[in-house]
Amino acid sequence: MKIMDEVMKMHVGGKLETGLKNPIRSMEDLSKVYTPGVAKVCQAIAADQDKAYEYTIKKNSVAVVSDGTAVLGLGDIGPKAAMPVMEGKAALFKQFADVDAFPICLDTKDTEEIIAIVKAIAPTFGGINLEDISSPRCFEIEARLKQELDIPVFHDDQHGTAIVVLAGILNALRVCNKDIKNVKIVVNGIGAAGIAVSKMLLHAGAVNLIGVDRQGAINRAVHYDKPHWSEFALITNPHLEIGSLSEVIQGADVFIGLSAPGALKLGDVKRMAADPIVFAMANPTPEIDPEIAGPYVKVMATGRSDFPNQINNVLCFPGIFRGALDCGATEINEDMKLAAAEAISSVINASDLHETYIMPNAFDPRVVERIREAVIRAALKSGVARIVMGERVTTSSLI
């Protein structure tokens, strides 16, 4: 009760406030930051739209946008109840990467309306972080906004999760002396996060990956009413395995759970390959109790902070947006995501890696800086950066 009381107190009046970069102490200061002096700045931007990055908050600002339909483990609780989460996300952006983020909760579930609203507010921001929007609407919203905006659009529930999972898997495989190209991976829970995680693993070199949901293993020989499942089936399950989780888990090296409490049984774990890796990330209750699975797995990870190897998105989104903003990226692409994952995993030296230490601490200052540098390099190489060595350039002139 005491802890809950302290939590409520930390939220009184919200967790955010605005501040001034330059104090306004005199009429002269006032005339510079507002009328008449501000007109000169407005005219400069009107003549060259890119100057908005130089003379407004755009260069360092991100909108955290949600409709409150898929909040944490709470579900569809609406935009007002979602605000504390979005404020918290904005606070983490500032704390870890000095990015100014603004929580924006929309009182609509209409896909077209959400897209239109975000497009309308986009001139203010250097990036859009979509958050807690239910599946499958989140796929179309992100895809359309990425196509129609010239700033990064990033659905953290999908891609942030995918990046930190891949970072953890890379290090877990090193601990187990296994190669991502040769292992069998089972992903349980094929929603937005499950699909993004699977695509990220495939992009990193995974081959034998099987997605499982309540209907069993997703297989390209089956017709699905969900278009995103049909698309997923085409790139996964190369050996066309069928059956429930308990059946396809046989011989698996890696289990990744993005599903529900209790989905993975101890008997399932015992049927996995030698030195199995289990990422049970259902929150707050994992797919299997780590204390029960612990004696039978080589590496165990969860989404919880009270167990070793927490898989937490805060390791990713501050640094990836810091890098994207600093190079004026027009998008966050697959190469930038892969670079971010590899950067996170690289924070832990090979000599320090072990079964209970595969993920760095979120407060380690190296995390954001390594992601930032890796993301900028990937953005430059893939031609989506607009700034090189502090100079704004056209995309066509990039290396």
C-alpha positions in Angstrom: 0.0 0.0 0.0 2.9 2.4 0.8 4.5 1.7 -2.6 1.1 2.3 -4.4 0.7 5.5 -2.5 4.1 6.7 -3.6 3.3 5.8 -7.2 0.1 7.8 -7.1 2.0 10.8 -5.6 4.5 10.7 -8.4 1.7 11.2 -10.9 -0.1 14.1 -9.2 -0.3 16.8 -11.8 1.2 14.6 -14.4 4.9 13.8 -14.9 5.8 16.5 -17.5 6.2 20.2 -17.7 7.6 22.6 -20.3 10.7 24.7 -19.8 12.5 27.6 -21.5 15.9 27.3 -23.2 16.5 31.0 -22.8 15.0 33.1 -19.9 12.7 36.1 -20.7 13.7 38.8 -18.2 13.1 42.0 -20.1 11.1 43.7 -22.8 14.1 43.3 -25.1 14.0 39.6 -24.5 10.3 39.5 -25.1 10.7 41.4 -28.4 13.2 38.8 -29.6 11.3 35.6 -28.7 7.9 37.0 -29.7 6.7 40.0 -31.7 8.3 41.7 -33.5 11.5 39.7 -33.7 9.9 36.3 -34.3 8.5 37.5 -37.7 12.1 37.4 -39.1 12.4 33.7 -38.1 9.0 32.9 -39.6 9.9 34.5 -42.9 13.2 32.5 -43.0 11.3 29.3 -42.6 8.6 30.3 -45.1 11.4 30.8 -47.6 13.2 27.5 -46.8 11.0 24.9 -45.0 14.1 22.9 -43.9 15.0 25.8 -41.6 12.2 24.6 -39.3 14.8 22.0 -38.1 17.2 24.8 -37.2 14.9 27.4 -35.7 12.1 25.4 -34.0 11.7 22.4 -31.7 11.2 20.1 -34.7 14.8 18.9 -34.7 14.5 17.4 -31.2 10.9 16.6 -30.8 8.8 13.4 -31.0 5.1 12.9 -30.8 4.0 9.9 -28.7 0.7 9.1 -30.2 -1.9 6.6 -28.9 -5.6 5.9 -29.1 -5.6 4.0 -25.8 -6.8 0.7 -27.4 -4.0 -1.6 -26.4 -2.4 -0.2 -23.2 0.2 -2.4 -21.5 -1.7 -5.4 -20.2 -4.8 -3.3 -19.6 -6.3 -3.4 -23.1 -8.7 -0.8 -24.5 -8.9 1.7 -21.6 -9.4 4.9 -23.7 -7.3 8.0 -24.4 -7.6 9.6 -20.9 -6.6 6.5 -19.0 -3.7 6.0 -21.5 -2.2 9.4 -20.7 0.0 8.2 -17.8 1.7 5.7 -20.0 2.3 8.2 -22.8 3.6 10.7 -20.3 5.9 8.0 -18.9 7.2 7.3 -22.4 7.9 11.0 -23.0 9.7 11.2 -19.6 11.9 8.2 -20.6 12.8 9.9 -24.0 14.0 13.0 -22.1 15.8 11.1 -19.3 17.7 8.7 -21.4 18.3 10.6 -24.7 17.4 14.2 -24.1 14.6 14.0 -26.7 11.6 16.3 -26.1 8.6 14.0 -26.5 4.9 15.0 -26.2 2.1 12.7 -25.2 -0.8 12.9 -27.6 -3.8 10.7 -26.9 -6.6 10.7 -29.6 -10.3 10.2 -28.9 -10.9 8.2 -32.0 -10.4 4.6 -33.1 -11.0 5.3 -36.7 -7.9 4.4 -38.8 -8.4 7.1 -41.4 -9.0 9.8 -38.8 -5.9 8.8 -36.8 -3.8 8.9 -40.0 -5.2 12.3 -40.9 -4.6 13.8 -37.4 -1.0 12.6 -37.3 -0.3 13.9 -40.7 -1.8 17.3 -39.7 0.4 17.6 -36.6 3.6 16.2 -38.3 5.1 19.7 -39.2 5.7 20.2 -35.5 7.7 17.1 -35.0 10.9 15.4 -36.1 9.5 11.9 -35.5 6.3 10.0 -34.6 6.3 7.2 -32.0 3.1 5.2 -32.2 2.1 3.5 -29.0 -0.5 1.1 -27.7 -2.7 1.0 -30.8 -4.5 -2.3 -31.2 -3.8 -4.9 -34.0 -4.5 -5.1 -36.9 -5.2 -1.3 -37.2 -1.7 -0.5 -36.1 -0.2 -2.1 -39.2 -2.1 0.1 -41.6 -1.7 3.2 -39.6 2.1 2.8 -39.4 2.4 1.7 -43.1 0.4 4.7 -44.4 2.2 7.2 -42.2 5.6 5.9 -43.2 4.6 6.2 -46.8 3.0 9.7 -46.5 5.4 11.5 -44.1 9.0 12.5 -44.5 9.9 11.9 -40.9 10.5 8.7 -38.9 7.4 6.8 -37.9 8.0 4.0 -35.4 5.5 1.7 -33.7 7.4 0.9 -30.6 5.2 -2.0 -29.6 6.3 -3.8 -32.8 9.7 -2.6 -33.6 11.1 -1.5 -30.2 10.2 -5.0 -28.9 11.7 -6.6 -31.9 15.0 -4.8 -31.5 15.5 -5.6 -27.8 14.4 -9.2 -28.4 17.0 -9.6 -31.2 19.7 -7.9 -29.0 18.9 -10.4 -26.2 18.8 -13.4 -28.6 22.1 -12.5 -30.2 23.8 -12.5 -26.8 21.9 -15.6 -25.6 23.1 -17.5 -28.7 26.6 -16.5 -27.9 26.3 -17.9 -24.4 25.0 -21.1 -25.9 27.5 -21.3 -28.7 24.8 -21.4 -31.3 24.4 -19.7 -34.7 21.1 -17.9 -35.5 21.2 -19.4 -39.0 21.1 -23.0 -37.6 18.7 -22.8 -34.7 15.0 -23.6 -34.6 13.0 -20.7 -33.2 9.4 -20.8 -32.1 7.5 -17.5 -31.6 4.3 -17.9 -29.7 1.7 -15.1 -30.1 1.5 -13.7 -33.7 0.1 -10.3 -33.1 1.8 -7.0 -33.9 4.9 -7.7 -31.7 5.2 -11.3 -32.7 5.2 -10.5 -36.4 7.7 -7.7 -35.9 10.0 -9.8 -33.8 9.9 -12.6 -36.3 10.7 -10.3 -39.2 13.6 -8.8 -37.2 15.0 -12.3 -36.5 14.7 -13.3 -40.2 16.5 -10.0 -41.2 19.3 -11.0 -38.8 19.8 -14.4 -40.5 17.3 -16.7 -38.9 15.9 -19.4 -41.2 13.9 -22.0 -39.3 11.3 -19.8 -37.5 7.8 -21.0 -36.7 5.0 -18.8 -35.6 2.3 -20.2 -33.3 -1.0 -18.8 -32.2 -4.2 -20.3 -30.6 -4.9 -22.1 -33.9 -1.5 -23.8 -33.9 1.5 -23.3 -36.1 1.0 -20.8 -38.9 1.5 -22.6 -42.2 1.4 -21.3 -45.8 -0.7 -24.3 -46.8 -3.6 -22.9 -44.7 -5.9 -20.1 -45.7 -6.3 -17.4 -43.1 -8.9 -14.6 -42.9 -6.2 -12.3 -41.4 -4.1 -10.8 -44.2 -1.1 -10.2 -41.9 -1.1 -14.0 -41.0 -1.2 -15.0 -44.7 1.8 -12.7 -45.4 3.6 -14.0 -42.3 3.0 -17.6 -43.4 4.9 -17.0 -46.7 8.1 -16.1 -44.9 8.1 -18.5 -42.0 7.8 -22.2 -41.2 10.0 -23.5 -44.0 9.4 -27.2 -43.2 5.6 -26.7 -43.0 5.3 -28.0 -39.5 1.7 -28.3 -38.1 0.2 -28.7 -34.7 0.0 -26.9 -31.3 2.8 -25.2 -29.5 3.5 -28.5 -27.5 4.0 -30.3 -30.8 6.2 -27.8 -32.8 8.4 -27.0 -29.7 10.0 -30.4 -30.1 13.7 -29.8 -30.8 13.4 -26.0 -30.7 16.5 -24.1 -29.6 14.7 -20.8 -28.9 11.2 -20.0 -27.5 9.9 -16.5 -27.7 6.6 -15.8 -26.0 4.6 -12.7 -26.7 1.3 -14.3 -25.7 -0.3 -15.2 -22.4 0.5 -16.4 -18.9 1.0 -20.2 -18.6 1.2 -20.7 -22.4 4.4 -22.7 -22.1 4.4 -25.8 -20.0 7.4 -27.5 -18.3 6.9 -30.5 -20.5 7.3 -28.3 -23.5 10.6 -26.9 -22.2 11.9 -30.5 -21.6 11.2 -31.3 -25.3 13.4 -28.4 -26.5 16.9 -28.9 -27.8 20.0 -29.0 -25.5 20.8 -25.6 -23.9 17.4 -24.1 -24.7 16.7 -20.3 -24.7 13.4 -19.2 -23.3 12.1 -15.6 -23.6 8.8 -15.5 -21.8 7.7 -11.9 -22.1 4.0 -11.9 -21.3 3.4 -9.2 -18.6 3.0 -9.1 -15.8 2.9 -12.9 -15.7 5.2 -14.8 -18.1 4.3 -17.7 -20.3 6.1 -19.9 -17.7 7.4 -19.2 -14.2 11.2 -18.5 -14.5 11.7 -20.4 -11.2 10.0 -23.5 -12.6 11.7 -23.3 -16.0 15.1 -22.2 -14.7 16.7 -25.6 -14.0 15.9 -26.8 -17.5 17.0 -23.8 -19.6 20.4 -22.3 -20.4 19.1 -18.7 -20.8 15.9 -17.4 -19.3 14.5 -13.9 -20.0 11.3 -12.1 -19.2 9.8 -8.6 -19.4 10.0 -8.2 -15.7 12.5 -6.2 -13.7 12.5 -8.6 -10.7 14.2 -11.4 -12.7 17.5 -11.4 -14.6 17.6 -10.5 -18.3 14.8 -8.1 -18.5 13.7 -7.4 -22.1 12.7 -3.8 -21.9 11.9 -1.4 -24.8 13.5 1.5 -22.9 16.8 0.0 -24.1 15.9 0.9 -27.6 13.5 3.7 -28.4 15.4 6.6 -26.8 18.7 5.8 -28.7 17.1 5.0 -32.0 15.2 8.3 -32.1 18.3 10.2 -30.9 20.2 8.8 -33.8 17.4 9.3 -36.3 16.9 12.9 -35.2 20.6 13.8 -35.2 21.0 12.7 -38.8 17.6 14.1 -40.0 16.5 10.6 -41.1 13.4 10.4 -43.2 12.5 7.0 -41.8 13.7 4.2 -39.5 14.4 1.3 -41.8 15.3 -2.4 -41.3 19.0 -1.7 -41.5 18.7 0.9 -38.8 16.7 -1.4 -36.5 19.3 -4.2 -37.0 22.1 -1.8 -36.2 20.3 -0.7 -33.0 19.9 -4.4 -31.9 23.6 -5.2 -32.6 24.6 -2.0 -30.7 22.6 -3.0 -27.6 24.1 -6.5 -27.6 27.6 -5.0 -28.1 27.4 -3.1 -24.8 28.2 -6.3 -22.9 31.7 -7.5 -23.4 32.1 -11.1 -24.5 34.1 -11.9 -21.3 31.1 -10.6 -19.2 28.4 -12.5 -20.9 26.7 -15.3 -19.0 23.3 -17.0 -18.5 21.9 -14.2 -16.3 23.6 -11.3 -18.0 22.7 -10.9 -21.6 21.0 -7.5 -21.5 22.7 -4.2 -20.4 21.3 -2.0 -17.8 18.9 0.7 -19.1 20.9 3.3 -17.1 24.2 2.4 -18.7 25.1 5.6 -20.7 26.8 3.5 -23.4 23.5 2.1 -24.5 22.0 5.3 -26.0 25.3 6.5 -27.5 26.1 3.2 -29.2 22.6 3.0 -30.7 22.8 6.6 -31.8 26.2 6.0 -33.6 25.1 2.7 -35.2 21.7 4.2 -36.3 23.4 7.2 -37.9 25.9 5.0 -39.8 23.1 2.7 -41.0 21.0 5.8 -42.1 23.9 7.2 -44.0 24.7 3.9 -45.7 21.0 3.3 -46.6 20.5 6.8 -48.0 17.8 8.0 -45.6 19.8 10.7 -43.7 19.5 14.3 -44.5 22.5 15.6 -42.4 26.1 14.7 -42.8 28.8 16.2 -40.5 26.3 18.8 -39.3 25.4 19.9 -42.9 21.9 19.3 -44.3 22.1 17.7 -47.7 19.7 16.2 -50.2 19.2 12.5 -50.0 20.6 11.9 -53.5 24.0 13.2 -52.4 24.4 10.8 -49.6 26.8 7.8 -49.6 
